[in-house]
Amino acid sequence: MVKNKTVTKDLKNLSDIELQDKYLSLKDEMFQLKIQQVTHQKVANPMRFGVIRKDIARIQTLMNERRKK
């Protein structure tokens, strides 16, 4: 649980542009992992799906909070 708080703190320190870049890179990584899975290639770390999905949700939450301000 402590790791999540440090990740969120690190994300809060990023600018809007850096957050957008991080978001796009995570979406691209998720896409690549899904392609590997669909083509029946061995996915090196299947647990990465959940980590990426949660990081994307954290970034989207921060972006929405900033938009509302």
N, C-alpha and C positions, 0 to 999 in steps of 0.2 A: 504494500500500500504506500509506503514511503516513496518508492520509485515514481509512482503516478504523480505525486505532489511535486517532485522535482522536475518531471517532464512538463507538467503544466506551468510551473514557474518559468522554465526555460522558454516555453512557447509564448508566455505573456511578455517576455522581454524582447521578442522579435517584432520588427516593424510589419506593417500591413503587406508590403511587397515581399518580405522574407517569408511571411506566413503563406502567402499565395504560392510562392515558389515551392515551399515545403509541401503544401497541399497537392500541387500538381505532380511533384516527384513521387509522393506516396500513391497517388491515383495511378501513375504510370507503373510503379512497382507492383501494385495490386493487379493491374491488367496483365502484366508479364507473368505473374504467378498463375493467374487464371488460365492463360494460354497454355502454360506448361501442363497444368492439370488436365485441361480438355484434350490435349494432344497425347496424353498418357506418358508424358515425360516424368521423370522422377523429380519431385519438388524437394529441394534440399532441406527446407525447414517448414513443414506444414503449419507449425504454430505461428508462423509469421503472418498468416492470414488474419488472425484475431488481433494481433498487435497492430498491424497496419490499419485495420478497420477502426479500432479504438482511437488511434492517433488521428485518423481522419475526422472522427467525430469530435475529438477535443479541439482540433483546428477550426472546424465549422462552428462550434460553439463560441470560440473566441471571436471569430470573424462576425458572427451575428451579434454578439454583445457590443462589439465596437461600432457596428452599423447603427445600433439603437441609440448610441450616445450622441 
